[in-house]
Amino acid sequence: MQIVELNIRLPYEGRGKILGRLYENVRGKIRDIHFFPPDAEGISEIRMEIEADNGKKLVKDLMKIVGEGKVLFKVLSEV
């Protein structure tokens, strides 16, 4: 079990569709989540802490969903 911090940057106009698909994958695993407003370029940022069995596999799956956006991750702790 790992606690992973995800930093997801994606276009603001498509954020709703992507968030729905992200939620299906991380339901029940979210420890903390923060939504930031879009910047001048229209890019929105989402930071979340997730409990995951395999952090790298989770990030791979999320990168497929996000598409145009970026997914950065950091392993905070391993149990």
Secondary structure as a PSIPRED ss2 file (coil, helix, strand):
# PSIPRED VFORMAT (PSIPRED V4.0)

   1 M C   1.000  0.000  0.000
   2 Q E   0.000  0.000  1.000
   3 I E   0.000  0.000  1.000
   4 V E   0.000  0.000  1.000
   5 E E   0.000  0.000  1.000
   6 L E   0.000  0.000  1.000
   7 N E   0.000  0.000  1.000
   8 I E   0.000  0.000  1.000
   9 R E   0.000  0.000  1.000
  10 L E   0.000  0.000  1.000
  11 P E   0.000  0.000  1.000
  12 Y H   0.000  1.000  0.000
  13 E H   0.000  1.000  0.000
  14 G H   0.000  1.000  0.000
  15 R H   0.000  1.000  0.000
  16 G H   0.000  1.000  0.000
  17 K H   0.000  1.000  0.000
  18 I H   0.000  1.000  0.000
  19 L H   0.000  1.000  0.000
  20 G H   0.000  1.000  0.000
  21 R H   0.000  1.000  0.000
  22 L H   0.000  1.000  0.000
  23 Y H   0.000  1.000  0.000
  24 E H   0.000  1.000  0.000
  25 N H   0.000  1.000  0.000
  26 V H   0.000  1.000  0.000
  27 R C   1.000  0.000  0.000
  28 G C   1.000  0.000  0.000
  29 K C   1.000  0.000  0.000
  30 I E   0.000  0.000  1.000
  31 R E   0.000  0.000  1.000
  32 D E   0.000  0.000  1.000
  33 I E   0.000  0.000  1.000
  34 H E   0.000  0.000  1.000
  35 F E   0.000  0.000  1.000
  36 F E   0.000  0.000  1.000
  37 P C   1.000  0.000  0.000
  38 P C   1.000  0.000  0.000
  39 D C   1.000  0.000  0.000
  40 A C   1.000  0.000  0.000
  41 E C   1.000  0.000  0.000
  42 G C   1.000  0.000  0.000
  43 I E   0.000  0.000  1.000
  44 S E   0.000  0.000  1.000
  45 E E   0.000  0.000  1.000
  46 I E   0.000  0.000  1.000
  47 R E   0.000  0.000  1.000
  48 M E   0.000  0.000  1.000
  49 E E   0.000  0.000  1.000
  50 I E   0.000  0.000  1.000
  51 E E   0.000  0.000  1.000
  52 A E   0.000  0.000  1.000
  53 D C   1.000  0.000  0.000
  54 N C   1.000  0.000  0.000
  55 G H   0.000  1.000  0.000
  56 K H   0.000  1.000  0.000
  57 K H   0.000  1.000  0.000
  58 L H   0.000  1.000  0.000
  59 V H   0.000  1.000  0.000
  60 K H   0.000  1.000  0.000
  61 D H   0.000  1.000  0.000
  62 L H   0.000  1.000  0.000
  63 M H   0.000  1.000  0.000
  64 K H   0.000  1.000  0.000
  65 I H   0.000  1.000  0.000
  66 V H   0.000  1.000  0.000
  67 G C   1.000  0.000  0.000
  68 E C   1.000  0.000  0.000
  69 G C   1.000  0.000  0.000
  70 K E   0.000  0.000  1.000
  71 V E   0.000  0.000  1.000
  72 L E   0.000  0.000  1.000
  73 F E   0.000  0.000  1.000
  74 K E   0.000  0.000  1.000
  75 V E   0.000  0.000  1.000
  76 L E   0.000  0.000  1.000
  77 S E   0.000  0.000  1.000
  78 E E   0.000  0.000  1.000
  79 V C   1.000  0.000  0.000
